[in-house]
Amino acid sequence: MIEVIIAIGFLFVIEGLLYVLFPRAMKNMMAIILSQSENSVRTTGLFALLIGVIIIYVAK
């Protein structure tokens, strides 16, 4: 369980770094995402989810 909490912490650290280091790029990316269809955003999210699961599986 502690590993899950640590992983969530790392997620927040990485995401926070992106906003601190590249605020303009993050705003541009959000604008692009808002202009996409829901299916396109959902497909991208599913792809990211699958990549994450594969990485976790390979690491274990």
PyMOL Python script that loads the backbone (N, CA, C, O; Angstrom):
from pymol import cmd

cmd.read_pdbstr("""\
ATOM      1  N   MET A   1       0.819  -1.199   0.000  1.00  0.00           N
ATOM      2  CA  MET A   1       0.000   0.000   0.000  1.00  0.00           C
ATOM      3  C   MET A   1       0.857   1.255   0.000  1.00  0.00           C
ATOM      4  O   MET A   1       0.498   2.262  -0.610  1.00  0.00           O
ATOM      5  N   ILE A   2       1.997   1.188   0.691  1.00  0.00           N
ATOM      6  CA  ILE A   2       2.882   2.348   0.740  1.00  0.00           C
ATOM      7  C   ILE A   2       3.428   2.681  -0.639  1.00  0.00           C
ATOM      8  O   ILE A   2       3.671   3.848  -0.947  1.00  0.00           O
ATOM      9  N   GLU A   3       3.623   1.659  -1.474  1.00  0.00           N
ATOM     10  CA  GLU A   3       4.113   1.894  -2.831  1.00  0.00           C
ATOM     11  C   GLU A   3       3.113   2.710  -3.643  1.00  0.00           C
ATOM     12  O   GLU A   3       3.504   3.567  -4.435  1.00  0.00           O
ATOM     13  N   VAL A   4       1.826   2.444  -3.446  1.00  0.00           N
ATOM     14  CA  VAL A   4       0.783   3.186  -4.161  1.00  0.00           C
ATOM     15  C   VAL A   4       0.815   4.658  -3.751  1.00  0.00           C
ATOM     16  O   VAL A   4       0.712   5.546  -4.598  1.00  0.00           O
ATOM     17  N   ILE A   5       0.956   4.908  -2.464  1.00  0.00           N
ATOM     18  CA  ILE A   5       1.012   6.286  -1.970  1.00  0.00           C
ATOM     19  C   ILE A   5       2.244   6.998  -2.521  1.00  0.00           C
ATOM     20  O   ILE A   5       2.161   8.160  -2.918  1.00  0.00           O
ATOM     21  N   ILE A   6       3.381   6.313  -2.548  1.00  0.00           N
ATOM     22  CA  ILE A   6       4.604   6.886  -3.105  1.00  0.00           C
ATOM     23  C   ILE A   6       4.432   7.170  -4.595  1.00  0.00           C
ATOM     24  O   ILE A   6       4.858   8.218  -5.080  1.00  0.00           O
ATOM     25  N   ALA A   7       3.813   6.246  -5.319  1.00  0.00           N
ATOM     26  CA  ALA A   7       3.586   6.438  -6.754  1.00  0.00           C
ATOM     27  C   ALA A   7       2.697   7.654  -7.008  1.00  0.00           C
ATOM     28  O   ALA A   7       2.967   8.431  -7.925  1.00  0.00           O
ATOM     29  N   ILE A   8       1.654   7.830  -6.221  1.00  0.00           N
ATOM     30  CA  ILE A   8       0.778   8.990  -6.367  1.00  0.00           C
ATOM     31  C   ILE A   8       1.555  10.270  -6.055  1.00  0.00           C
ATOM     32  O   ILE A   8       1.373  11.288  -6.722  1.00  0.00           O
ATOM     33  N   GLY A   9       2.414  10.214  -5.048  1.00  0.00           N
ATOM     34  CA  GLY A   9       3.261  11.364  -4.736  1.00  0.00           C
ATOM     35  C   GLY A   9       4.163  11.731  -5.899  1.00  0.00           C
ATOM     36  O   GLY A   9       4.294  12.907  -6.239  1.00  0.00           O
ATOM     37  N   PHE A  10       4.783  10.736  -6.510  1.00  0.00           N
ATOM     38  CA  PHE A  10       5.631  10.993  -7.674  1.00  0.00           C
ATOM     39  C   PHE A  10       4.820  11.578  -8.827  1.00  0.00           C
ATOM     40  O   PHE A  10       5.296  12.463  -9.538  1.00  0.00           O
ATOM     41  N   LEU A  11       3.618  11.093  -9.009  1.00  0.00           N
ATOM     42  CA  LEU A  11       2.746  11.632 -10.051  1.00  0.00           C
ATOM     43  C   LEU A  11       2.528  13.125  -9.851  1.00  0.00           C
ATOM     44  O   LEU A  11       2.625  13.898 -10.805  1.00  0.00           O
ATOM     45  N   PHE A  12       2.235  13.538  -8.620  1.00  0.00           N
ATOM     46  CA  PHE A  12       2.033  14.952  -8.321  1.00  0.00           C
ATOM     47  C   PHE A  12       3.320  15.757  -8.520  1.00  0.00           C
ATOM     48  O   PHE A  12       3.273  16.886  -9.009  1.00  0.00           O
ATOM     49  N   VAL A  13       4.460  15.187  -8.147  1.00  0.00           N
ATOM     50  CA  VAL A  13       5.738  15.879  -8.323  1.00  0.00           C
ATOM     51  C   VAL A  13       6.005  16.126  -9.799  1.00  0.00           C
ATOM     52  O   VAL A  13       6.362  17.238 -10.188  1.00  0.00           O
ATOM     53  N   ILE A  14       5.834  15.100 -10.622  1.00  0.00           N
ATOM     54  CA  ILE A  14       6.111  15.232 -12.050  1.00  0.00           C
ATOM     55  C   ILE A  14       5.144  16.221 -12.692  1.00  0.00           C
ATOM     56  O   ILE A  14       5.556  17.075 -13.478  1.00  0.00           O
ATOM     57  N   GLU A  15       3.868  16.108 -12.361  1.00  0.00           N
ATOM     58  CA  GLU A  15       2.899  17.024 -12.954  1.00  0.00           C
ATOM     59  C   GLU A  15       3.159  18.458 -12.492  1.00  0.00           C
ATOM     60  O   GLU A  15       3.060  19.392 -13.289  1.00  0.00           O
ATOM     61  N   GLY A  16       3.486  18.637 -11.228  1.00  0.00           N
ATOM     62  CA  GLY A  16       3.792  19.969 -10.729  1.00  0.00           C
ATOM     63  C   GLY A  16       5.006  20.568 -11.421  1.00  0.00           C
ATOM     64  O   GLY A  16       5.024  21.758 -11.738  1.00  0.00           O
ATOM     65  N   LEU A  17       6.023  19.739 -11.655  1.00  0.00           N
ATOM     66  CA  LEU A  17       7.209  20.224 -12.359  1.00  0.00           C
ATOM     67  C   LEU A  17       6.876  20.718 -13.756  1.00  0.00           C
ATOM     68  O   LEU A  17       7.417  21.726 -14.209  1.00  0.00           O
ATOM     69  N   LEU A  18       5.991  20.011 -14.437  1.00  0.00           N
ATOM     70  CA  LEU A  18       5.605  20.445 -15.782  1.00  0.00           C
ATOM     71  C   LEU A  18       4.973  21.830 -15.754  1.00  0.00           C
ATOM     72  O   LEU A  18       5.270  22.663 -16.610  1.00  0.00           O
ATOM     73  N   TYR A  19       4.106  22.083 -14.780  1.00  0.00           N
ATOM     74  CA  TYR A  19       3.469  23.389 -14.677  1.00  0.00           C
ATOM     75  C   TYR A  19       4.454  24.476 -14.271  1.00  0.00           C
ATOM     76  O   TYR A  19       4.332  25.615 -14.721  1.00  0.00           O
ATOM     77  N   VAL A  20       5.431  24.142 -13.425  1.00  0.00           N
ATOM     78  CA  VAL A  20       6.426  25.126 -12.984  1.00  0.00           C
ATOM     79  C   VAL A  20       7.406  25.450 -14.109  1.00  0.00           C
ATOM     80  O   VAL A  20       7.732  26.616 -14.332  1.00  0.00           O
ATOM     81  N   LEU A  21       7.875  24.426 -14.817  1.00  0.00           N
ATOM     82  CA  LEU A  21       8.901  24.628 -15.838  1.00  0.00           C
ATOM     83  C   LEU A  21       8.349  25.098 -17.181  1.00  0.00           C
ATOM     84  O   LEU A  21       9.022  25.836 -17.901  1.00  0.00           O
ATOM     85  N   PHE A  22       7.126  24.676 -17.526  1.00  0.00           N
ATOM     86  CA  PHE A  22       6.570  24.968 -18.847  1.00  0.00           C
ATOM     87  C   PHE A  22       5.129  25.471 -18.769  1.00  0.00           C
ATOM     88  O   PHE A  22       4.239  24.847 -19.349  1.00  0.00           O
ATOM     89  N   PRO A  23       4.872  26.573 -18.075  1.00  0.00           N
ATOM     90  CA  PRO A  23       3.478  27.013 -17.910  1.00  0.00           C
ATOM     91  C   PRO A  23       2.788  27.360 -19.232  1.00  0.00           C
ATOM     92  O   PRO A  23       1.613  27.040 -19.414  1.00  0.00           O
ATOM     93  N   ARG A  24       3.492  28.000 -20.142  1.00  0.00           N
ATOM     94  CA  ARG A  24       2.886  28.371 -21.422  1.00  0.00           C
ATOM     95  C   ARG A  24       2.549  27.133 -22.244  1.00  0.00           C
ATOM     96  O   ARG A  24       1.478  27.052 -22.845  1.00  0.00           O
ATOM     97  N   ALA A  25       3.462  26.175 -22.267  1.00  0.00           N
ATOM     98  CA  ALA A  25       3.224  24.942 -23.015  1.00  0.00           C
ATOM     99  C   ALA A  25       2.044  24.175 -22.427  1.00  0.00           C
ATOM    100  O   ALA A  25       1.254  23.596 -23.172  1.00  0.00           O
ATOM    101  N   MET A  26       1.916  24.165 -21.109  1.00  0.00           N
ATOM    102  CA  MET A  26       0.797  23.467 -20.466  1.00  0.00           C
ATOM    103  C   MET A  26      -0.528  24.146 -20.814  1.00  0.00           C
ATOM    104  O   MET A  26      -1.526  23.468 -21.060  1.00  0.00           O
ATOM    105  N   LYS A  27      -0.543  25.469 -20.836  1.00  0.00           N
ATOM    106  CA  LYS A  27      -1.768  26.179 -21.215  1.00  0.00           C
ATOM    107  C   LYS A  27      -2.124  25.895 -22.672  1.00  0.00           C
ATOM    108  O   LYS A  27      -3.293  25.696 -23.001  1.00  0.00           O
ATOM    109  N   ASN A  28      -1.115  25.877 -23.546  1.00  0.00           N
ATOM    110  CA  ASN A  28      -1.364  25.561 -24.955  1.00  0.00           C
ATOM    111  C   ASN A  28      -1.894  24.134 -25.106  1.00  0.00           C
ATOM    112  O   ASN A  28      -2.803  23.882 -25.898  1.00  0.00           O
ATOM    113  N   MET A  29      -1.323  23.211 -24.345  1.00  0.00           N
ATOM    114  CA  MET A  29      -1.773  21.825 -24.412  1.00  0.00           C
ATOM    115  C   MET A  29      -3.222  21.705 -23.946  1.00  0.00           C
ATOM    116  O   MET A  29      -4.009  20.962 -24.532  1.00  0.00           O
ATOM    117  N   MET A  30      -3.571  22.444 -22.883  1.00  0.00           N
ATOM    118  CA  MET A  30      -4.959  22.412 -22.403  1.00  0.00           C
ATOM    119  C   MET A  30      -5.915  22.952 -23.456  1.00  0.00           C
ATOM    120  O   MET A  30      -7.009  22.416 -23.635  1.00  0.00           O
ATOM    121  N   ALA A  31      -5.509  24.011 -24.154  1.00  0.00           N
ATOM    122  CA  ALA A  31      -6.353  24.569 -25.210  1.00  0.00           C
ATOM    123  C   ALA A  31      -6.554  23.561 -26.340  1.00  0.00           C
ATOM    124  O   ALA A  31      -7.649  23.436 -26.887  1.00  0.00           O
ATOM    125  N   ILE A  32      -5.492  22.849 -26.677  1.00  0.00           N
ATOM    126  CA  ILE A  32      -5.594  21.818 -27.725  1.00  0.00           C
ATOM    127  C   ILE A  32      -6.539  20.707 -27.275  1.00  0.00           C
ATOM    128  O   ILE A  32      -7.373  20.246 -28.054  1.00  0.00           O
ATOM    129  N   ILE A  33      -6.410  20.278 -26.023  1.00  0.00           N
ATOM    130  CA  ILE A  33      -7.274  19.217 -25.506  1.00  0.00           C
ATOM    131  C   ILE A  33      -8.738  19.664 -25.525  1.00  0.00           C
ATOM    132  O   ILE A  33      -9.621  18.885 -25.883  1.00  0.00           O
ATOM    133  N   LEU A  34      -8.994  20.916 -25.141  1.00  0.00           N
ATOM    134  CA  LEU A  34     -10.371  21.418 -25.135  1.00  0.00           C
ATOM    135  C   LEU A  34     -10.973  21.444 -26.526  1.00  0.00           C
ATOM    136  O   LEU A  34     -12.191  21.338 -26.673  1.00  0.00           O
ATOM    137  N   SER A  35     -10.140  21.584 -27.554  1.00  0.00           N
ATOM    138  CA  SER A  35     -10.658  21.637 -28.920  1.00  0.00           C
ATOM    139  C   SER A  35     -10.898  20.247 -29.515  1.00  0.00           C
ATOM    140  O   SER A  35     -11.509  20.134 -30.577  1.00  0.00           O
ATOM    141  N   GLN A  36     -10.430  19.197 -28.852  1.00  0.00           N
ATOM    142  CA  GLN A  36     -10.583  17.834 -29.351  1.00  0.00           C
ATOM    143  C   GLN A  36     -11.954  17.260 -28.974  1.00  0.00           C
ATOM    144  O   GLN A  36     -12.595  17.720 -28.029  1.00  0.00           O
ATOM    145  N   SER A  37     -12.381  16.264 -29.717  1.00  0.00           N
ATOM    146  CA  SER A  37     -13.640  15.592 -29.389  1.00  0.00           C
ATOM    147  C   SER A  37     -13.440  14.727 -28.141  1.00  0.00           C
ATOM    148  O   SER A  37     -12.318  14.363 -27.790  1.00  0.00           O
ATOM    149  N   GLU A  38     -14.552  14.410 -27.487  1.00  0.00           N
ATOM    150  CA  GLU A  38     -14.467  13.570 -26.281  1.00  0.00           C
ATOM    151  C   GLU A  38     -13.888  12.198 -26.606  1.00  0.00           C
ATOM    152  O   GLU A  38     -13.115  11.647 -25.822  1.00  0.00           O
ATOM    153  N   ASN A  39     -14.256  11.648 -27.752  1.00  0.00           N
ATOM    154  CA  ASN A  39     -13.733  10.325 -28.128  1.00  0.00           C
ATOM    155  C   ASN A  39     -12.228  10.358 -28.326  1.00  0.00           C
ATOM    156  O   ASN A  39     -11.532   9.412 -27.958  1.00  0.00           O
ATOM    157  N   SER A  40     -11.716  11.441 -28.907  1.00  0.00           N
ATOM    158  CA  SER A  40     -10.280  11.567 -29.106  1.00  0.00           C
ATOM    159  C   SER A  40      -9.552  11.655 -27.766  1.00  0.00           C
ATOM    160  O   SER A  40      -8.517  11.015 -27.578  1.00  0.00           O
ATOM    161  N   VAL A  41     -10.084  12.439 -26.842  1.00  0.00           N
ATOM    162  CA  VAL A  41      -9.478  12.556 -25.514  1.00  0.00           C
ATOM    163  C   VAL A  41      -9.562  11.218 -24.781  1.00  0.00           C
ATOM    164  O   VAL A  41      -8.610  10.811 -24.115  1.00  0.00           O
ATOM    165  N   ARG A  42     -10.689  10.544 -24.904  1.00  0.00           N
ATOM    166  CA  ARG A  42     -10.863   9.242 -24.247  1.00  0.00           C
ATOM    167  C   ARG A  42      -9.877   8.215 -24.812  1.00  0.00           C
ATOM    168  O   ARG A  42      -9.290   7.442 -24.055  1.00  0.00           O
ATOM    169  N   THR A  43      -9.693   8.203 -26.128  1.00  0.00           N
ATOM    170  CA  THR A  43      -8.765   7.267 -26.757  1.00  0.00           C
ATOM    171  C   THR A  43      -7.333   7.532 -26.300  1.00  0.00           C
ATOM    172  O   THR A  43      -6.583   6.596 -26.023  1.00  0.00           O
ATOM    173  N   THR A  44      -6.957   8.801 -26.223  1.00  0.00           N
ATOM    174  CA  THR A  44      -5.627   9.160 -25.750  1.00  0.00           C
ATOM    175  C   THR A  44      -5.437   8.725 -24.301  1.00  0.00           C
ATOM    176  O   THR A  44      -4.385   8.196 -23.942  1.00  0.00           O
ATOM    177  N   GLY A  45      -6.446   8.945 -23.473  1.00  0.00           N
ATOM    178  CA  GLY A  45      -6.383   8.528 -22.072  1.00  0.00           C
ATOM    179  C   GLY A  45      -6.258   7.022 -21.941  1.00  0.00           C
ATOM    180  O   GLY A  45      -5.489   6.531 -21.115  1.00  0.00           O
ATOM    181  N   LEU A  46      -7.005   6.286 -22.748  1.00  0.00           N
ATOM    182  CA  LEU A  46      -6.925   4.828 -22.719  1.00  0.00           C
ATOM    183  C   LEU A  46      -5.539   4.350 -23.132  1.00  0.00           C
ATOM    184  O   LEU A  46      -4.990   3.425 -22.535  1.00  0.00           O
ATOM    185  N   PHE A  47      -4.979   4.984 -24.154  1.00  0.00           N
ATOM    186  CA  PHE A  47      -3.626   4.632 -24.604  1.00  0.00           C
ATOM    187  C   PHE A  47      -2.616   4.885 -23.487  1.00  0.00           C
ATOM    188  O   PHE A  47      -1.755   4.041 -23.238  1.00  0.00           O
ATOM    189  N   ALA A  48      -2.705   6.030 -22.811  1.00  0.00           N
ATOM    190  CA  ALA A  48      -1.793   6.339 -21.709  1.00  0.00           C
ATOM    191  C   ALA A  48      -1.964   5.336 -20.573  1.00  0.00           C
ATOM    192  O   ALA A  48      -0.983   4.905 -19.967  1.00  0.00           O
ATOM    193  N   LEU A  49      -3.204   4.970 -20.287  1.00  0.00           N
ATOM    194  CA  LEU A  49      -3.484   3.989 -19.240  1.00  0.00           C
ATOM    195  C   LEU A  49      -2.829   2.651 -19.576  1.00  0.00           C
ATOM    196  O   LEU A  49      -2.201   2.033 -18.716  1.00  0.00           O
ATOM    197  N   LEU A  50      -2.973   2.206 -20.814  1.00  0.00           N
ATOM    198  CA  LEU A  50      -2.388   0.924 -21.222  1.00  0.00           C
ATOM    199  C   LEU A  50      -0.865   0.958 -21.158  1.00  0.00           C
ATOM    200  O   LEU A  50      -0.242  -0.012 -20.726  1.00  0.00           O
ATOM    201  N   ILE A  51      -0.263   2.063 -21.584  1.00  0.00           N
ATOM    202  CA  ILE A  51       1.194   2.200 -21.500  1.00  0.00           C
ATOM    203  C   ILE A  51       1.638   2.115 -20.037  1.00  0.00           C
ATOM    204  O   ILE A  51       2.628   1.454 -19.723  1.00  0.00           O
ATOM    205  N   GLY A  52       0.909   2.782 -19.150  1.00  0.00           N
ATOM    206  CA  GLY A  52       1.227   2.743 -17.724  1.00  0.00           C
ATOM    207  C   GLY A  52       1.137   1.340 -17.160  1.00  0.00           C
ATOM    208  O   GLY A  52       2.008   0.918 -16.399  1.00  0.00           O
ATOM    209  N   VAL A  53       0.090   0.613 -17.527  1.00  0.00           N
ATOM    210  CA  VAL A  53      -0.075  -0.756 -17.046  1.00  0.00           C
ATOM    211  C   VAL A  53       1.057  -1.641 -17.560  1.00  0.00           C
ATOM    212  O   VAL A  53       1.574  -2.481 -16.823  1.00  0.00           O
ATOM    213  N   ILE A  54       1.435  -1.458 -18.802  1.00  0.00           N
ATOM    214  CA  ILE A  54       2.535  -2.255 -19.376  1.00  0.00           C
ATOM    215  C   ILE A  54       3.835  -1.955 -18.643  1.00  0.00           C
ATOM    216  O   ILE A  54       4.591  -2.872 -18.322  1.00  0.00           O
ATOM    217  N   ILE A  55       4.102  -0.685 -18.376  1.00  0.00           N
ATOM    218  CA  ILE A  55       5.332  -0.310 -17.660  1.00  0.00           C
ATOM    219  C   ILE A  55       5.345  -0.941 -16.274  1.00  0.00           C
ATOM    220  O   ILE A  55       6.366  -1.479 -15.845  1.00  0.00           O
ATOM    221  N   ILE A  56       4.212  -0.877 -15.569  1.00  0.00           N
ATOM    222  CA  ILE A  56       4.142  -1.471 -14.233  1.00  0.00           C
ATOM    223  C   ILE A  56       4.347  -2.985 -14.311  1.00  0.00           C
ATOM    224  O   ILE A  56       5.069  -3.559 -13.496  1.00  0.00           O
ATOM    225  N   TYR A  57       3.711  -3.630 -15.291  1.00  0.00           N
ATOM    226  CA  TYR A  57       3.837  -5.075 -15.449  1.00  0.00           C
ATOM    227  C   TYR A  57       5.288  -5.478 -15.716  1.00  0.00           C
ATOM    228  O   TYR A  57       5.789  -6.436 -15.128  1.00  0.00           O
ATOM    229  N   VAL A  58       5.951  -4.751 -16.594  1.00  0.00           N
ATOM    230  CA  VAL A  58       7.341  -5.068 -16.937  1.00  0.00           C
ATOM    231  C   VAL A  58       8.258  -4.816 -15.739  1.00  0.00           C
ATOM    232  O   VAL A  58       9.209  -5.566 -15.516  1.00  0.00           O
ATOM    233  N   ALA A  59       7.974  -3.765 -14.971  1.00  0.00           N
ATOM    234  CA  ALA A  59       8.815  -3.433 -13.820  1.00  0.00           C
ATOM    235  C   ALA A  59       8.676  -4.456 -12.708  1.00  0.00           C
ATOM    236  O   ALA A  59       9.633  -4.694 -11.971  1.00  0.00           O
ATOM    237  N   LYS A  60       7.520  -5.060 -12.572  1.00  0.00           N
ATOM    238  CA  LYS A  60       7.301  -6.064 -11.527  1.00  0.00           C
ATOM    239  C   LYS A  60       7.894  -7.360 -11.991  1.00  0.00           C
ATOM    240  O   LYS A  60       7.832  -8.359 -11.274  1.00  0.00           O
TER     241      LYS A  60
END
""", "prot")
cmd.dss("prot")
cmd.show_as("cartoon", "prot")
cmd.util.cbc("prot")
cmd.orient("prot")
